[in-house]
Amino acid sequence: MRLSEGARLIRFTNEEFTQLITYMSGQYGIDLSKKKILAECRMNGELEKRGNISMGEYMRQMEMDMTKQLESILLNRLTTNYTYFMREPKHFDFLREKILPNIKPEWGRISFQIWCAGCSSGEECYTLAMLLQDYKDQGGWLPSFSIVGTDISEQALAVAQKGRYPVRELENIPALWQKKYLSIDEAGTSFDIGHAIREKVRFQRMNLLKPSVGLGQYDLVLCRNVMIYFNEESRKKLIEKLYRALKPGGYLFVGHTELLPRNHELFEYVCPAVYRK
Ligand SMILES: C[S@@+](CC[C@H](N)C(=O)[O-])C[C@H]1O[C@@H](n2cnc3c(N)ncnc32)[C@H](O)[C@@H]1O
């Protein structure tokens, strides 16, 4: 975020910053310890809006706020929600070429289930839904499928639920998928995800660091570009959680910059950024 000329950045004291780091890492696993300026820039507008209050005062008000609105604003501002359609395409190639062809009617399951942990504004989930639907449309055999996307940022989830994106986000989506599954608005500025794709995807707010009641069992879990923001201890906890959420033989995709050791005690290494339970 760039501050306009003459605008004053509300700086955090060391004590305030330590309090923020402890809160974000303890509650959400997010490690901000090397990101003081970034955090100051991202919080500045909100602190200004509330009468140029200090970060310490914000945290005090947040503690008293029963509506949890201040906490939600803090998370919306301090999480990095960068994502796009078809991100890290090797994973989608692997799914289409290696996982899906092995699913046969005799597999005996009624549904293929996917969890996108840390789905941000939904592009990853919709990419998967279009890929699976296209696979079926092209004659591939697949039982019914469903995708659940979870995130802690309410702002990101609201975009995901809406399923409307600016046209510039079309650039990586294959032309055939655009034609079959998306509709561009009359002004040509945005597009909507079609009903057939949307109904395959559901979004839910979830903190990956807290125990999750009723979390299902999945054939494939994607947790990409989430752990890079976590400290070591939270990363370990998260990997164990992802492991528990997978069915035996299920696959885990992580971001290509957050690889697990090849001899990981829980997962079998398959190829870069792909692991198997
Ligand atoms: C950079 S985005 C990655 C989006 C997508 N997976 C991708 O690879 O493009 C990281 C997402 O993780 C979410 N996140 C961070 N910590 C989380 C936590 N403790 N629980 C749930 N989501 C979290 C953030 O809100 C953010 O939307």
Ligand as a Chemical Component Dictionary entry (heavy atoms), coordinates in Angstrom:
data_LIG
# 
_chem_comp.id                   LIG 
_chem_comp.type                 NON-POLYMER 
_chem_comp.pdbx_formal_charge   0 
_chem_comp.three_letter_code    LIG 
# 
loop_
_chem_comp_atom.comp_id 
_chem_comp_atom.atom_id 
_chem_comp_atom.alt_atom_id 
_chem_comp_atom.type_symbol 
_chem_comp_atom.charge 
_chem_comp_atom.model_Cartn_x 
_chem_comp_atom.model_Cartn_y 
_chem_comp_atom.model_Cartn_z 
_chem_comp_atom.pdbx_ordinal 
LIG C1  C1  C 0  -1.725 -16.297 -0.526 1  
LIG S1  S1  S 1  -3.315 -16.912 -0.187 2  
LIG C2  C2  C 0  -3.246 -18.455 -1.067 3  
LIG C3  C3  C 0  -4.490 -18.692 -1.875 4  
LIG C4  C4  C 0  -4.459 -19.962 -2.739 5  
LIG N1  N1  N 0  -4.342 -21.146 -1.935 6  
LIG C5  C5  C 0  -3.350 -19.903 -3.762 7  
LIG O1  O1  O 0  -2.390 -20.669 -3.675 8  
LIG O2  O2  O -1 -3.439 -19.071 -4.673 9  
LIG C6  C6  C 0  -3.155 -17.449 1.524  10 
LIG C7  C7  C 0  -4.510 -17.544 2.225  11 
LIG O3  O3  O 0  -4.340 -18.228 3.475  12 
LIG C8  C8  C 0  -5.252 -17.672 4.405  13 
LIG N2  N2  N 0  -4.826 -17.988 5.774  14 
LIG C9  C9  C 0  -3.722 -17.561 6.429  15 
LIG N3  N3  N 0  -3.705 -18.036 7.682  16 
LIG C10 C10 C 0  -4.827 -18.789 7.832  17 
LIG C11 C11 C 0  -5.372 -19.531 8.914  18 
LIG N4  N4  N 0  -4.781 -19.605 10.109 19 
LIG N5  N5  N 0  -6.532 -20.183 8.699  20 
LIG C12 C12 C 0  -7.160 -20.120 7.492  21 
LIG N6  N6  N 0  -6.697 -19.425 6.438  22 
LIG C13 C13 C 0  -5.544 -18.767 6.608  23 
LIG C14 C14 C 0  -5.208 -16.182 4.089  24 
LIG O4  O4  O 0  -6.349 -15.509 4.557  25 
LIG C15 C15 C 0  -5.071 -16.171 2.566  26 
LIG O5  O5  O 0  -6.307 -15.994 1.926  27 
# 
loop_
_chem_comp_bond.comp_id 
_chem_comp_bond.atom_id_1 
_chem_comp_bond.atom_id_2 
_chem_comp_bond.value_order 
_chem_comp_bond.pdbx_ordinal 
LIG C1  S1  SING 1  
LIG S1  C2  SING 2  
LIG S1  C6  SING 3  
LIG C2  C3  SING 4  
LIG C3  C4  SING 5  
LIG C4  N1  SING 6  
LIG C4  C5  SING 7  
LIG C5  O1  DOUB 8  
LIG C5  O2  SING 9  
LIG C6  C7  SING 10 
LIG C7  O3  SING 11 
LIG C7  C15 SING 12 
LIG O3  C8  SING 13 
LIG C8  N2  SING 14 
LIG C8  C14 SING 15 
LIG N2  C9  SING 16 
LIG N2  C13 SING 17 
LIG C9  N3  DOUB 18 
LIG N3  C10 SING 19 
LIG C10 C11 SING 20 
LIG C10 C13 DOUB 21 
LIG C11 N4  SING 22 
LIG C11 N5  DOUB 23 
LIG N5  C12 SING 24 
LIG C12 N6  DOUB 25 
LIG N6  C13 SING 26 
LIG C14 O4  SING 27 
LIG C14 C15 SING 28 
LIG C15 O5  SING 29 
# 
